[in-house]
């Protein structure tokens, strides 16, 4: 079930949960949502039409992963299959010191992402229209993240080569994907799979954290 929550309520809930955000975040997220709703009427970027449901299911869902990402001022992040910009655009807005690459093979979605980065003056965002298998970045990434791009094994297979030494893959999922975890190839281990508390979202959400290496125990 997707509940409705306005942006101010959502950001207040995140703050109460200890997720600190810069002062400029509220205005930029509001403008991002307005752009997403506008473009969505023509290009069908997301099945969600209601603006308040976009707050919960897109913005708050993306920002809820922040406590599980490295708490550093500088970070290189690759959002694979960014679509309408989730989670990459909210993360770039929330962490202006990070470099965030939004990768999607769909040209219409790439055009939206590029326009959003321009209109929101997000100088820390780069948009690339390409398949992840064909992408050749100038430098590897500390974080490669995706929401609903593919199953875990496929995500790991095409994305792990983009990791810097010590980097991690982060897959945003709904219910705990036990069967997908069991199908991961040798050489890919799950470090953690915490449940996420997304304000206003009455549904299970999990974040699967993976890294190259031998298999190990999966954290709850």
ABEGO torsion letter per residue (X at the ends): XBBBBBAAAAAAAAAAAGBBBBAAAAAAAAAAAAAAAAAAAAAGABABABAAAAAAAAAAAAAAAAAABBBBABBBBBBBGAEAGOAAAAAAAABAABBBBBBBABAAAAAAAAAAAAAAGBAABBBBBBBAAABBBABBBABBBBBGABBAAAAAAAAAAABBBGBBBBBBBBBBBAAAAAABBBGBBBABBBBBBBBGBBBBBBBBBBBBEBBBBBBX
